[in-house]
Amino acid sequence: MLTTRIRKAKTRAMGRRLAMETSRKWNGTALLALSDTNINMVQAGPGANRCRDSPPPHLSPSFRPGSCCPLPHPLLPSSARPLIKTLGAQLALFMEEPQMRKNLGALFKYIAFLILVTAAFTVLFHVIMVWEGQDHSWLSGLYWTVVTMTTLGFGDIVFESDLGRGFSILVLISGVVLLLVVLPFVFIRYFYAPWLESQIRLKAPRSVSADLRDHVIICADDPIAPGLMEQLKIHEIPHLVLEPDPERATRLHGEGQKVLCGELDARETYAAARVREARLVFVNLEDVGATNVILTVREEAPDTPIAAIASSDDSVDLMELAGADFVVPLRRRLGEQLANRVNAGHAQTHAIGSFRNLIIAEFPVLNTPLAGKTIRETRLRDLMGVNIVAVWEHAELKPARPDLTLSEQALPVVIGTRRQLEELDELLFIYDTNWNPVIVIGGGTVGKAATEALRRKGVKVHLVERNPELAEELEALSDRLFVGNAANRELLEAAGIHEAPAVLLTTNDDAMNVFLAVYCRRLNEKIRIVSRITYERNMASIRRAGADLAMSYAGLGVAALTSLARGRKMIELGEGVELFEEDLPKKLRGKTLAESGIGADTGLNVVAVERDGDLHAAPRADEELSGECRLFMIGTAEQHQAFRKAYGNAES
C-alpha cells in the first residue's frame, strides 16, 4: 500500500512538473517554462524557433533542442499536452516569489483570525441563549453569527434580553469592520493586486521574432529614444527598446512599441534581442552603466557596431576601450553647435555638414551688405557659385525664395564646394558683426563647451553661473565670470547684456531658459538669443519667448544616431530639419522643378539633383526632372512623409 502511494505521488508530481513546463501561450503572449527552481519566460510566435538550442540542465529530459515545446511525455495526460496557460501554472509562478508567499501568509493569518472571531461569537451566542432559556444547535449558532456579521439579518433567531441585543450590536459592528471594510482591503492588498502584477509581468515580451535582423537596439527609453524611433520608422529601419521593468515593458508593448524585457547588464538579454544580427546597438545610459553594458554587448556580439552617449569628455576614451565603435559626447557637441550659431567677431560661414563634395554651411548677415536685400539681389550664385537653400529666422527655417528679404537676424543656409565657401568667407571677413563679449548663461557641460568653442574663434565670453562652487574652474575658462542669478537685472547689465551681440542659454532647465529668453529680449531687442532645450515639447515655447534659434539635446542626439544607423555623415541643419534623398518619383518625371510643386505641396526644399553620378547643387526652377535622377531635399520628417504620400516612389 505504501509503495503504491509513493508511486502515485511521484506520478502526480512529475505530471504537474511537466504540465508546468509545457504551459505556454502562443501569438504574442508569455511562454512559460516552469521548473522547481527556475522560471524561464520568452515571447513566442507561430512558426518561429523560440527556444535555445541547449536547454538548462534542470529542464525536462524530454526537451528537444531547437524546438519550442518538449516532446510528449508518457506520464503526461493527453489533456495536459496542449500548449495553454493553465491556472495551475500561474499559481505555481505566483508562489515562486518570496514576497508573494509572505503576502499569502498575511492573508491566511487574517482569514484564520476571522474564523476564530466567528467561533468565539458562536460560543457566546450559545452561552447567552442558554441564559435566556432558549435552545439552539451549534449549526444554528454559526448560522446566526454569519448572518449577523454580514448584515443580512433574517430575523428568524433573535435575543429577548438587553444583554443579547447588546451582543447582537457588537457582532454586527465587528462584522461591518472585519468583513466589509478590512477583508476587501486585505484581499486586494495581499492577493488580488499582486496577482494582477504577476499577470502583467507574464505578458512582458522576452524575445523577438527569429527573422529579425539588421535592426537597431536601444538600451533605454530616454528623451532621445522617442524621436530616434520615429526617425527609424520613417527610414524603415526595424528597432526595439530594452526595458528591465516588466510592468513598464508591458505598457510600452501595449502602446505599440517594439520592446524587449530583460536586464541591461545580462548577456542573455542581448542574445534574446538577436544582437549578432543587429546593425547598431545604442547605449543611452549614464557613463558608468553604459561602460558595463558595452562590455556585455561586446562579449555577446564582437562584430556588432555600438554607439554610446558620453556625458563627460573623460568617459569617451573609457567607452572606446570597453568596445564602443562610436562615442558621441552629446553635451559638448551641443555646446559647440550653439556657439556656431552666434553672430560675433568677423562674419564667416560655419559648416554644419557635408555630402559628396558639397558642404552645407550657415552665416550671419548682421552688419553685412546682404542685410535688407532679397536672395535674388545678393547674386551669390552668379558671383561665386554659392546657393542659398534656406534661411533661419526667428527659430523658423524658411524656403529660399528669390524674393525673400534677408533681415539682420537672418541666418542663411548655403550649399557649395569648399572653394566656393572660402570665397564667400573672403567677402564676409571684412565685415565685423560685433566684437563685444558674448554672454553664456550656465556653466555646466554645455556652457563650458560653448565657451571653449567661442574662445577658440577669438570671441570674448562673459559667463554667468549661479553656483559659487564652480567659480574657480569657470573663471579660468572664460574672459570674465559673473556669479549669481541670471534673472538679476543688475548682474546681466554688468555682464554687458545691452552691448552683447548674442546670449547663449545653456541651462538644463527648459522653464528657466524660456524665462531668460523673455527677459533678455526685453532688455535688448536686437540681441541674438540662442537657447538649449531638453524636451521637444518646449520648442514652441522657447520660440514664442523670443529665441532666434533653439537646439535640443534630444534633437541633436536623434540626428547623430539616425545618421549612424543609416551609415551617413551627420548634417545638423537645425531643430527637426535634416537632409533627405529620394529617387525621382514616376509622377514627377518630365516636369520642371517649378511644375513639380514639391515646395508648395510638401514644404521640402530641393537643394541638389544627381544625374548619372553628377551632383548639381541648387537646381534652377526651370530645370527638367527626367531620367533616373535623384533628389536631395531638406525639411522635417513630417514634410518627408508628405512627399512620399503625395508622389509615391520611383516605381509608382
C-alpha positions as CSV (number, residue, x, y, z in Angstrom):
1,M,0.0,0.0,0.0
2,L,2.8,2.4,0.9
3,T,4.7,1.6,-2.3
4,T,1.6,2.2,-4.3
5,R,1.0,5.6,-2.7
6,I,4.6,6.7,-3.3
7,R,4.4,5.6,-6.9
8,K,1.1,7.6,-7.3
9,A,2.6,10.6,-5.6
10,K,5.7,10.6,-7.8
11,T,3.5,10.2,-10.9
12,R,1.3,13.2,-9.9
13,A,4.4,15.3,-9.1
14,M,6.0,14.5,-12.4
15,G,2.8,15.2,-14.2
16,R,2.4,18.6,-12.5
17,R,6.0,19.5,-13.3
18,L,5.7,18.5,-17.0
19,A,2.4,20.3,-17.2
20,M,4.0,23.5,-16.0
21,E,7.0,23.0,-18.4
22,T,4.6,22.7,-21.3
23,S,2.2,25.5,-20.1
24,R,2.8,28.1,-22.8
25,K,0.8,30.6,-24.7
26,W,1.3,31.5,-28.4
27,N,0.6,34.5,-30.6
28,G,2.4,37.3,-28.7
29,T,1.7,36.2,-25.1
30,A,4.1,34.9,-22.4
31,L,5.5,31.4,-22.9
32,L,6.3,29.8,-19.6
33,A,8.8,27.1,-18.8
34,L,8.4,26.4,-15.2
35,S,10.5,24.1,-13.0
36,D,11.2,23.5,-9.3
37,T,13.9,26.2,-9.1
38,N,13.7,28.2,-12.3
39,I,11.1,30.1,-14.4
40,N,12.1,30.9,-18.0
41,M,9.8,33.2,-19.8
42,V,10.1,34.0,-23.5
43,Q,8.0,35.6,-26.2
44,A,6.6,33.1,-28.7
45,G,5.1,33.4,-32.1
46,P,3.8,31.0,-34.7
47,G,6.3,29.3,-36.9
48,A,9.3,30.6,-35.1
49,N,12.1,28.9,-33.3
50,R,11.7,30.4,-29.9
51,C,13.9,28.3,-27.6
52,R,17.6,28.0,-27.2
53,D,19.4,25.0,-28.7
54,S,21.0,24.0,-25.4
55,P,18.5,23.8,-22.6
56,P,19.5,24.4,-19.0
57,P,20.3,21.2,-17.1
58,H,17.3,21.5,-14.8
59,L,14.8,21.3,-17.6
60,S,13.0,18.1,-18.5
61,P,15.0,15.5,-20.4
62,S,12.1,15.4,-22.9
63,F,13.2,18.9,-24.1
64,R,14.2,18.8,-27.8
65,P,16.9,21.3,-28.8
66,G,15.7,23.8,-31.4
67,S,12.1,23.3,-30.6
68,C,9.7,25.4,-28.6
69,C,8.0,22.5,-26.8
70,P,9.1,19.4,-25.1
71,L,8.3,16.0,-26.7
72,P,5.2,14.3,-25.4
73,H,5.9,12.5,-22.1
74,P,4.3,9.1,-21.4
75,L,3.2,10.1,-17.9
76,L,1.6,13.4,-19.1
77,P,-2.2,13.1,-19.7
78,S,-3.3,14.0,-23.2
79,S,-5.5,16.8,-21.8
80,A,-2.4,18.5,-20.4
81,R,-0.3,18.3,-23.6
82,P,-1.8,21.3,-25.5
83,L,0.3,24.5,-25.1
84,I,-2.1,26.6,-23.0
85,K,-1.5,28.7,-19.9
86,T,-3.3,26.9,-17.1
87,L,-4.4,28.3,-13.7
88,G,-2.1,25.8,-12.0
89,A,0.9,27.2,-13.9
90,Q,0.0,30.7,-13.0
91,L,-0.4,29.8,-9.3
92,A,3.0,28.0,-9.4
93,L,4.6,31.1,-10.8
94,F,2.8,33.2,-8.3
95,M,4.0,31.1,-5.4
96,E,7.6,31.1,-6.6
97,E,8.2,34.7,-5.5
98,P,9.1,35.1,-1.7
99,Q,7.1,38.3,-1.4
100,M,4.0,36.6,-2.8
101,R,4.4,33.8,-0.2
102,K,4.6,36.5,2.6
103,N,1.5,38.2,1.2
104,L,-0.4,34.9,1.2
105,G,0.8,34.2,4.7
106,A,-0.6,37.5,5.9
107,L,-3.9,36.8,4.1
108,F,-4.3,33.4,5.6
109,K,-3.5,34.7,9.1
110,Y,-6.3,37.2,8.7
111,I,-8.7,34.6,7.5
112,A,-7.7,32.4,10.5
113,F,-8.4,35.4,12.8
114,L,-11.9,35.8,11.2
115,I,-12.5,32.1,11.8
116,L,-11.5,32.4,15.5
117,V,-13.7,35.5,15.9
118,T,-16.6,33.7,14.3
119,A,-16.1,30.7,16.5
120,A,-15.9,32.9,19.6
121,F,-19.2,34.7,18.7
122,T,-20.8,31.3,18.1
123,V,-19.8,30.1,21.6
124,L,-21.0,33.4,23.2
125,F,-24.3,33.0,21.3
126,H,-24.9,29.6,22.9
127,V,-24.0,30.9,26.4
128,I,-26.4,33.9,26.2
129,M,-29.2,31.8,24.6
130,V,-28.9,29.2,27.4
131,W,-29.0,32.1,29.9
132,E,-32.2,33.3,28.3
133,G,-33.7,29.8,28.3
134,Q,-33.6,29.2,24.6
135,D,-32.2,26.1,23.0
136,H,-30.4,26.2,19.6
137,S,-28.0,23.8,17.8
138,W,-24.4,24.7,17.1
139,L,-25.1,25.0,13.4
140,S,-27.9,27.5,14.3
141,G,-25.3,29.4,16.3
142,L,-22.9,29.6,13.4
143,Y,-25.7,30.5,11.1
144,W,-26.8,33.4,13.3
145,T,-23.2,34.6,13.7
146,V,-22.6,34.7,9.9
147,V,-25.9,36.2,9.1
148,T,-25.4,39.0,11.7
149,M,-21.8,39.7,10.8
150,T,-22.7,40.0,7.1
151,T,-25.6,42.4,8.0
152,L,-28.2,40.1,6.3
153,G,-30.3,39.9,9.5
154,F,-33.1,37.5,8.5
155,G,-34.7,37.9,12.0
156,D,-35.6,34.3,12.4
157,I,-33.4,33.9,15.5
158,V,-33.4,36.8,18.0
159,F,-32.4,37.6,21.6
160,E,-35.0,38.7,24.0
161,S,-32.8,40.3,26.7
162,D,-30.9,43.6,26.6
163,L,-27.7,41.6,27.1
164,G,-28.4,39.5,24.0
165,R,-29.3,42.6,22.0
166,G,-26.1,44.3,23.1
167,F,-24.2,41.3,22.0
168,S,-26.0,41.4,18.6
169,I,-24.8,45.0,18.2
170,L,-21.3,44.0,19.0
171,V,-21.4,41.2,16.4
172,L,-22.9,43.5,13.8
173,I,-20.3,46.2,14.2
174,S,-17.5,43.6,14.2
175,G,-18.8,42.1,11.0
176,V,-19.0,45.5,9.3
177,V,-15.4,46.3,10.2
178,L,-13.9,42.9,9.7
179,L,-15.8,41.6,6.7
180,L,-17.0,44.7,4.8
181,V,-14.0,47.0,5.4
182,V,-10.9,45.1,6.4
183,L,-11.3,41.9,4.4
184,P,-11.7,43.5,0.9
185,F,-8.6,45.6,1.6
186,V,-6.6,42.7,2.8
187,F,-7.7,40.5,-0.1
188,I,-6.8,43.2,-2.7
189,R,-3.6,44.2,-1.0
190,Y,-2.2,40.8,-0.4
191,F,-3.7,38.7,-3.2
192,Y,-5.5,40.4,-6.0
193,A,-3.1,43.3,-6.7
194,P,0.0,41.0,-6.6
195,W,-1.9,38.6,-8.8
196,L,-2.6,41.4,-11.4
197,E,1.1,42.4,-11.2
198,S,2.2,38.9,-11.9
199,Q,-0.1,38.8,-14.9
200,I,1.4,42.0,-16.2
201,R,4.9,40.6,-15.7
202,L,3.9,37.4,-17.6
203,K,2.9,39.5,-20.6
204,A,6.2,41.3,-20.9
205,P,7.9,40.3,-24.1
206,R,11.1,38.3,-23.5
207,S,12.2,37.5,-27.1
208,V,11.8,38.7,-30.6
209,S,11.0,37.2,-34.0
210,A,13.6,34.7,-35.3
211,D,13.7,36.5,-38.6
212,L,14.5,39.9,-37.1
213,R,17.8,41.2,-38.4
214,D,19.6,44.5,-39.4
215,H,17.8,46.3,-36.6
216,V,18.7,48.9,-34.0
217,I,18.7,48.0,-30.3
218,I,18.0,51.0,-28.0
219,C,19.1,50.3,-24.4
220,A,16.8,52.8,-22.6
221,D,13.6,54.8,-23.1
222,D,15.2,58.3,-22.5
223,P,14.4,61.7,-24.1
224,I,16.3,60.7,-27.2
225,A,14.5,57.3,-27.8
226,P,11.1,58.5,-28.9
227,G,12.5,60.8,-31.7
228,L,15.0,58.2,-32.7
229,M,12.3,55.5,-33.0
230,E,10.2,57.9,-35.1
231,Q,13.1,58.6,-37.5
232,L,14.0,54.9,-37.7
233,K,10.3,54.2,-38.6
234,I,10.4,56.8,-41.3
235,H,13.5,55.2,-42.8
236,E,12.0,51.8,-42.4
237,I,14.7,50.5,-40.1
238,P,13.5,47.9,-37.6
239,H,14.2,48.7,-34.0
240,L,13.4,47.7,-30.4
241,V,13.9,49.1,-26.9
242,L,15.2,47.2,-23.9
243,E,13.3,47.7,-20.7
244,P,14.2,45.9,-17.4
245,D,10.9,46.7,-15.7
246,P,8.3,44.1,-16.7
247,E,5.4,46.3,-15.9
248,R,6.7,49.2,-18.0
249,A,7.7,46.8,-20.8
250,T,4.2,45.5,-20.9
251,R,2.8,49.1,-21.0
252,L,5.1,50.1,-23.8
253,H,4.3,46.9,-25.7
254,G,0.6,47.7,-25.3
255,E,1.2,51.2,-26.8
256,G,2.6,49.6,-29.9
257,Q,6.3,50.0,-29.3
258,K,8.8,47.3,-30.1
259,V,10.2,46.4,-26.6
260,L,12.1,43.5,-25.0
261,C,12.1,42.9,-21.3
262,G,15.4,42.0,-19.7
263,E,18.2,43.2,-17.5
264,L,20.5,45.6,-19.3
265,D,23.7,44.1,-17.9
266,A,22.7,40.5,-18.7
267,R,24.2,38.8,-21.7
268,E,21.1,36.7,-22.2
269,T,19.1,39.9,-22.8
270,Y,21.1,40.8,-25.9
271,A,21.1,37.2,-27.1
272,A,17.3,37.3,-27.0
273,A,17.4,40.6,-28.8
274,R,19.5,38.9,-31.6
275,V,22.3,41.4,-31.1
276,R,24.6,39.4,-33.5
277,E,22.2,40.3,-36.4
278,A,21.7,43.9,-35.4
279,R,23.0,46.8,-37.4
280,L,23.6,49.0,-34.3
281,V,23.3,49.0,-30.5
282,F,22.6,52.4,-29.0
283,V,23.7,52.6,-25.3
284,N,22.0,55.7,-24.0
285,L,22.8,55.3,-20.3
286,E,24.8,57.2,-17.8
287,D,28.6,56.8,-18.3
288,V,29.3,54.1,-15.6
289,G,26.3,51.9,-16.5
290,A,27.0,52.4,-20.2
291,T,30.5,51.1,-19.9
292,N,29.3,47.9,-18.3
293,V,26.6,47.4,-21.0
294,I,29.2,48.0,-23.7
295,L,31.4,45.2,-22.3
296,T,28.4,42.9,-22.1
297,V,27.3,43.5,-25.6
298,R,30.8,43.2,-27.0
299,E,31.1,39.8,-25.2
300,E,27.9,38.6,-26.9
301,A,28.4,40.2,-30.3
302,P,32.1,41.0,-31.1
303,D,31.3,42.5,-34.6
304,T,28.0,44.5,-34.0
305,P,28.6,48.3,-34.0
306,I,28.0,50.0,-30.7
307,A,27.1,53.7,-30.3
308,A,27.1,55.4,-26.9
309,I,26.3,58.8,-25.4
310,A,29.1,60.2,-23.1
311,S,28.1,62.9,-20.6
312,S,31.7,63.6,-19.7
313,D,34.7,64.0,-22.1
314,D,36.7,61.8,-19.7
315,S,34.3,58.9,-20.4
316,V,34.9,58.9,-24.2
317,D,38.2,57.0,-24.0
318,L,36.9,54.6,-21.4
319,M,33.9,53.7,-23.6
320,E,36.1,53.2,-26.6
321,L,38.4,51.0,-24.7
322,A,35.3,49.0,-23.5
323,G,34.4,48.3,-27.1
324,A,32.2,51.2,-28.3
325,D,32.7,52.0,-32.0
326,F,31.0,55.4,-31.9
327,V,31.0,57.6,-28.7
328,V,29.1,60.8,-29.0
329,P,29.9,63.5,-26.4
330,L,26.5,64.9,-26.9
331,R,26.6,67.7,-24.4
332,R,29.9,69.0,-25.7
333,R,28.7,68.8,-29.3
334,L,25.5,70.7,-28.3
335,G,27.6,73.5,-26.8
336,E,29.7,73.7,-29.9
337,Q,26.7,73.8,-32.2
338,L,25.2,76.6,-30.1
339,A,28.4,78.5,-30.3
340,N,28.4,78.2,-34.1
341,R,25.1,80.0,-34.2
342,V,26.2,83.3,-32.7
343,N,27.0,86.4,-34.7
344,A,30.2,87.7,-33.1
345,G,33.6,88.7,-34.4
346,H,34.1,88.6,-38.1
347,A,31.3,87.4,-40.3
348,Q,32.0,84.0,-41.7
349,T,30.4,80.7,-42.7
350,H,30.1,77.8,-40.2
351,A,30.0,74.4,-41.8
352,I,27.2,72.2,-40.4
353,G,27.5,69.2,-42.6
354,S,28.5,67.8,-45.9
355,F,27.6,65.2,-48.5
356,R,29.6,64.1,-51.5
357,N,31.8,67.1,-52.5
358,L,29.3,69.7,-51.2
359,I,29.4,71.5,-47.9
360,I,26.3,72.9,-46.1
361,A,27.1,76.0,-44.0
362,E,25.4,79.0,-42.3
363,F,26.5,82.6,-42.0
364,P,25.0,85.7,-40.3
365,V,24.0,88.7,-42.4
366,L,24.2,91.2,-39.5
367,N,26.3,94.3,-40.4
368,T,27.0,93.0,-43.9
369,P,25.8,94.5,-47.2
370,L,23.5,91.4,-47.6
371,A,21.1,92.7,-44.9
372,G,17.9,94.1,-46.3
373,K,18.4,92.5,-49.7
374,T,16.4,89.8,-51.3
375,I,18.0,86.5,-52.2
376,R,17.9,87.4,-55.9
377,E,19.6,90.7,-55.2
378,T,22.5,89.1,-53.3
379,R,23.7,87.4,-56.5
380,L,25.8,84.9,-54.5
381,R,25.1,82.2,-57.1
382,D,26.3,84.4,-60.0
383,L,29.4,85.8,-58.2
384,M,30.8,82.7,-56.6
385,G,28.5,79.7,-57.2
386,V,27.2,79.5,-53.7
387,N,23.5,78.8,-53.4
388,I,21.2,79.9,-50.6
389,V,18.9,76.9,-50.0
390,A,17.1,78.1,-46.8
391,V,17.0,80.8,-44.2
392,W,16.8,80.6,-40.5
393,E,14.8,83.5,-39.0
394,H,13.2,83.6,-35.5
395,A,13.8,79.9,-35.0
396,E,12.0,79.0,-38.2
397,L,13.5,77.6,-41.3
398,K,12.1,79.3,-44.4
399,P,12.5,78.2,-48.0
400,A,14.9,80.2,-50.1
401,R,12.6,82.0,-52.4
402,P,14.1,84.6,-54.7
403,D,12.0,87.5,-53.3
404,L,12.7,86.6,-49.6
405,T,14.3,89.6,-47.8
406,L,17.2,88.8,-45.5
407,S,16.8,90.7,-42.2
408,E,19.6,91.5,-39.9
409,Q,18.7,88.5,-37.7
410,A,18.6,86.1,-40.7
411,L,20.9,83.1,-40.9
412,P,21.1,81.9,-44.5
413,V,21.9,78.2,-45.1
414,V,24.2,77.9,-48.2
415,I,25.5,74.9,-50.1
416,G,28.6,74.8,-52.3
417,T,32.1,73.4,-52.7
418,R,34.9,74.1,-50.2
419,R,36.5,76.6,-52.6
420,Q,33.2,78.4,-53.1
421,L,32.6,78.8,-49.4
422,E,36.2,80.1,-48.9
423,E,35.4,82.8,-51.5
424,L,32.3,83.7,-49.5
425,D,34.3,83.9,-46.3
426,E,36.7,86.3,-48.1
427,L,33.7,88.5,-48.9
428,L,32.3,88.3,-45.4
429,F,35.5,88.6,-43.4
430,I,36.0,92.3,-43.9
431,Y,32.7,93.0,-42.0
432,D,32.6,92.9,-38.3
433,T,29.3,91.9,-36.7
434,N,30.1,92.8,-33.1
435,W,33.3,92.4,-31.1
436,N,31.6,92.8,-27.7
437,P,31.7,89.7,-25.5
438,V,29.1,87.0,-25.9
439,I,27.1,86.2,-22.8
440,V,26.9,82.5,-21.9
441,I,24.4,81.7,-19.1
442,G,25.0,78.4,-17.4
443,G,28.4,76.9,-16.6
444,G,27.6,73.2,-17.0
445,T,29.0,70.8,-19.6
446,V,27.1,72.5,-22.4
447,G,28.0,76.0,-21.2
448,K,31.7,75.1,-20.9
449,A,31.8,73.5,-24.3
450,A,30.2,76.6,-25.9
451,T,32.6,78.9,-24.0
452,E,35.6,76.9,-25.2
453,A,34.3,76.9,-28.8
454,L,33.8,80.7,-28.8
455,R,37.2,81.4,-27.4
456,R,38.9,79.2,-30.0
457,K,37.4,81.5,-32.6
458,G,38.7,84.6,-30.8
459,V,35.4,85.7,-29.3
460,K,35.3,87.0,-25.8
461,V,32.9,85.4,-23.4
462,H,31.2,86.6,-20.2
463,L,30.0,83.5,-18.3
464,V,27.1,83.7,-15.8
465,E,26.9,80.9,-13.2
466,R,24.9,80.9,-10.0
467,N,26.8,78.1,-8.3
468,P,29.8,79.7,-6.4
469,E,31.5,76.2,-6.1
470,L,32.3,76.2,-9.8
471,A,33.7,79.7,-9.7
472,E,37.4,78.7,-9.7
473,E,37.1,76.3,-12.6
474,L,34.9,78.6,-14.7
475,E,37.0,81.8,-14.1
476,A,40.0,80.3,-15.9
477,L,37.7,79.2,-18.7
478,S,36.0,82.5,-19.6
479,D,37.2,86.1,-20.0
480,R,35.1,87.1,-17.1
481,L,32.9,85.3,-14.7
482,F,29.7,86.6,-13.0
483,V,28.4,84.5,-10.1
484,G,24.8,85.0,-9.3
485,N,21.2,84.6,-10.5
486,A,20.8,85.4,-14.2
487,A,17.4,86.7,-13.5
488,N,19.0,89.6,-11.7
489,R,18.9,92.7,-13.9
490,E,22.0,94.3,-12.4
491,L,24.0,91.2,-12.9
492,L,23.1,90.9,-16.6
493,E,23.7,94.6,-17.2
494,A,27.2,94.2,-15.6
495,A,27.8,91.3,-17.9
496,G,27.0,93.5,-20.9
497,I,23.5,92.5,-22.0
498,H,22.9,95.8,-23.7
499,E,26.1,95.6,-25.9
500,A,26.5,91.9,-26.4
501,P,25.9,90.5,-29.9
502,A,24.4,87.3,-28.6
503,V,23.4,85.4,-25.5
504,L,23.6,81.6,-25.1
505,L,21.1,80.0,-22.7
506,T,22.7,76.6,-21.8
507,T,20.9,75.6,-18.5
508,N,19.3,72.2,-18.4
509,D,16.0,73.6,-17.1
510,D,13.7,74.4,-20.0
511,A,11.4,76.6,-17.9
512,M,14.4,78.7,-16.9
513,N,15.6,79.0,-20.5
514,V,12.2,80.2,-21.6
515,F,12.1,82.7,-18.7
516,L,15.6,84.0,-19.6
517,A,14.7,84.3,-23.3
518,V,11.8,86.6,-22.5
519,Y,14.0,88.6,-20.0
520,C,16.9,89.0,-22.4
521,R,14.7,90.0,-25.3
522,R,13.1,92.7,-23.0
523,L,16.5,94.1,-22.1
524,N,17.9,94.1,-25.6
525,E,15.6,93.8,-28.6
526,K,18.4,93.3,-31.1
527,I,20.4,90.7,-29.3
528,R,20.7,87.2,-30.9
529,I,19.3,84.6,-28.5
530,V,20.4,81.0,-29.0
531,S,19.0,78.5,-26.5
532,R,19.3,75.0,-25.5
533,I,16.1,72.9,-25.0
534,T,16.0,69.4,-23.4
535,Y,12.5,68.3,-24.3
536,E,10.9,68.7,-27.8
537,R,7.6,69.7,-26.3
538,N,9.1,73.0,-25.1
539,M,10.4,74.0,-28.6
540,A,7.3,76.1,-29.4
541,S,7.5,77.9,-26.0
542,I,11.1,79.0,-26.5
543,R,10.3,80.3,-29.9
544,R,7.4,82.4,-28.6
545,A,9.7,83.6,-25.8
546,G,11.9,85.3,-28.4
547,A,14.7,82.9,-29.2
548,D,16.3,83.3,-32.6
549,L,17.4,79.7,-32.7
550,A,16.9,76.7,-30.4
551,M,18.6,73.4,-30.4
552,S,17.6,70.4,-28.2
553,Y,19.7,67.8,-26.6
554,A,17.3,65.1,-27.8
555,G,17.1,66.5,-31.4
556,L,20.9,66.6,-31.7
557,G,21.1,63.0,-30.4
558,V,18.4,61.8,-32.8
559,A,20.2,63.4,-35.7
560,A,23.5,61.8,-34.7
561,L,22.1,58.3,-34.1
562,T,20.0,58.4,-37.2
563,S,23.0,59.2,-39.3
564,L,25.0,56.4,-37.7
565,A,22.1,53.9,-38.3
566,R,21.9,55.0,-41.9
567,G,25.7,54.9,-42.4
568,R,25.8,58.6,-43.3
569,K,27.6,61.7,-42.1
570,M,25.7,63.9,-39.7
571,I,24.2,67.1,-41.0
572,E,22.8,69.3,-38.2
573,L,20.7,71.9,-40.1
574,G,18.6,72.8,-37.1
575,E,15.8,71.6,-34.9
576,G,14.0,68.8,-36.6
577,V,15.4,69.6,-40.1
578,E,17.5,67.2,-42.0
579,L,18.7,66.1,-45.5
580,F,16.6,63.5,-47.4
581,E,17.4,61.6,-50.5
582,E,14.7,60.2,-52.8
583,D,14.7,58.7,-56.3
584,L,12.6,60.7,-58.7
585,P,9.0,59.6,-58.3
586,K,7.3,58.4,-61.5
587,K,4.7,61.2,-61.1
588,L,7.3,63.9,-61.4
589,R,9.2,62.7,-64.5
590,G,9.2,65.1,-67.3
591,K,8.2,68.1,-65.2
592,T,10.4,71.1,-64.3
593,L,11.2,71.8,-60.7
594,A,8.7,74.6,-60.6
595,E,6.0,72.5,-62.1
596,S,6.6,69.7,-59.6
597,G,5.2,71.7,-56.8
598,I,7.4,70.0,-54.3
599,G,7.9,73.1,-52.2
600,A,4.3,74.2,-52.3
601,D,2.8,70.8,-51.6
602,T,5.2,69.4,-49.0
603,G,7.4,72.2,-47.8
604,L,10.6,70.4,-48.7
605,N,13.4,72.4,-50.4
606,V,15.3,70.6,-53.3
607,V,18.9,71.6,-52.7
608,A,20.6,69.2,-55.3
609,V,19.8,66.8,-58.1
610,E,22.0,63.9,-59.1
611,R,22.1,62.6,-62.7
612,D,24.4,59.8,-63.8
613,G,26.6,60.3,-60.8
614,D,27.0,64.0,-61.2
615,L,25.6,66.2,-58.4
616,H,24.1,69.6,-59.3
617,A,23.6,71.9,-56.3
618,A,20.7,74.3,-56.1
619,P,18.9,73.4,-59.4
620,R,17.1,76.1,-61.2
621,A,13.3,76.3,-61.2
622,D,13.1,75.6,-65.0
623,E,15.3,72.5,-64.8
624,E,13.6,69.5,-66.1
625,L,13.4,66.4,-63.9
626,S,13.8,63.4,-66.2
627,G,15.6,60.1,-66.4
628,E,17.0,58.2,-63.4
629,C,17.8,61.3,-61.3
630,R,17.9,61.5,-57.5
631,L,16.6,64.4,-55.4
632,F,18.3,65.8,-52.3
633,M,15.9,67.8,-50.1
634,I,16.0,69.5,-46.7
635,G,13.0,69.6,-44.4
636,T,11.3,68.0,-41.5
637,A,10.3,64.3,-41.1
638,E,6.6,65.3,-41.5
639,Q,7.4,67.1,-44.7
640,H,9.3,64.0,-45.9
641,Q,6.3,61.8,-45.1
642,A,4.1,64.2,-47.0
643,F,6.4,63.9,-50.1
644,R,6.1,60.1,-50.0
645,K,2.4,60.3,-49.6
646,A,1.9,62.8,-52.4
647,Y,4.3,61.4,-55.0
648,G,4.9,57.8,-54.1
649,N,8.3,56.3,-55.2
650,A,10.2,55.7,-58.4
651,E,8.0,52.7,-59.3
652,S,4.6,54.2,-58.6
